[in-house]
Amino acid sequence: MAGAVAARKLAEEKGKRVLVLERREHIGGNCYDRPDEHGILIHTYGPHIFHTQMEEVFSYLSRFTDWYRFGHEVVAKVDGRLIPVPFNLNTLHMVYDGIVGREKADELEQKLIAAYGGGSRVPIMELRAHRDPEIRQIADYVYENIFLVYTMKQWGQTPEEISPEVTGRVPVLISHDNRYFQEKYQGVPLEGFTPMFEKMLDHERITVRTGTDCGEFLAFDKDRVLADGREFDGDVIYTGALDELFGCRYGRLPYRSLDFRFEHYAQPSYQDHSVVNYTVSEDFTRITEFKFLTGQRDTDGTTIVKEYPFAYTGAEGEIPYYAILNEENMALYGKYRALADGIKRFHLLGRLAEYKYYNMDAMAKKAMELAERL
Ligand code: UDP
C-alpha cells in the first residue's frame, strides 16, 4: 500500500520516473491475494479488510478498483457460543440475560450508557478502572473472555504489558452495532487487492522489478544514496525493515510473526462467519473463512486460515508482521531512525520502515502525503 500509492502519485501527478523494487516475487506486499488451487481467492499474508472514514483515500483507491462492500462482523467462540466482538450491548444481553435476567441486564445497559454515553467506544483497560463495581464486573468478564487469552497468544504478553493503543483498537462499544469497524467505507476490492495494485502500478513512468532486493541496487556513502555504485540524484522511499537496512548493527527490532495454516474443505461453509476469534481456547487466535470476506460464490468448497502467532527471530522465511510497541523498542528504533535521517532524500514509509501499527487506509494517506511533499 505504501509503495504502490506513492509510486502512482509520483509518476502521475509529479511527472517522476519511478522504479519499484520488490524483494518478493509478487507485488502488493502483505495485502497480496491470489486464487488457491481450488480457485478460492485467499489472502496469503492473513485477512485484510479495508475500512476508512477518509473520503480522499476511498475515492483515490476507487480509481483502481470497484468494491465488495460489507459491514465486517467478528464473533468470538466462548463457552461453545459465538458472541459478537467488539463486545457491545448485544453481546451484553447474550451473556447477561441468562445469568442475571433480562431486566437486570437492561439496567446494566442503562448504566453503561449513563457512564459513557450511547455510541461511545471504551477501551477495555479504561472500563476496568471504572469506579462502579457492576461496570467493573462487566469489564472483568470482557477482559477474561475476550482479551486476556487472545492477547497472550498474539503478543506473548498480557493486555497490561502491551501498548494500550493495541487493545484500544477493539474497544467496548456502547451501542448495538455488531460490526468490527465503524467506518463509513468498508470492504475488499471486488476482484482482489492484487489486481487493484496491478492497475495502480500500471503507468508509463513506473517500472516494477519483483524478486529484487534493494540491497542489490542501493548503497550509502556517508549521507548520500548510491544506486548501482553511482550517486543517485533522486528521492528514495524505503518501505522495508529499518534494522535490516543497517545490518541489524544495534540488534534486531522485535516483531511478532504469524504462521498461517490454510485448510480446504469440500463443503459449502466451514463456520458461516468470515472471522471467528478464539478468545479463550486453542493455540491459534482466529479462523478466517475467505468466501465470506470476498463474497465469492462460484465455488462449492471453502478455504479457511488459522493464525498461529510466534516471536519473530529473523530466520529465513519468517515474516515480521507486527511491531511490538514499547519504550525499549521505540528507543532502539530511534537509533536506526537517526541513521536514516542522516541520509539525504531518503524517506521511510510503512509498517516496517516506520515500526508502526498502520491500518491500510492510514498507510495510503501517509503515502499520498509523502508523494505530495516530494
Ligand atoms: N484482541 C483481543 N481479542 C479479540 C480481538 C482483539 O484480545 O477478540 C486484542 C489483541 O491484543 C489484538 C488487538 O486487540 O492484538 C488488536 O486486534 P485487531 O483485530 O485490531 O488485530 P489485527 O487484525 O491487526 O491483527
Boltz pocket constraint, residues with backbone or C-beta under 6 A from the ligand:
constraints:
  - pocket:
      binder: B
      contacts: [[A, 47], [A, 76], [A, 85], [A, 146], [A, 147], [A, 148], [A, 150], [A, 151], [A, 154], [A, 166], [A, 167], [A, 168], [A, 169], [A, 170], [A, 277], [A, 279]]
      max_distance: 6.0
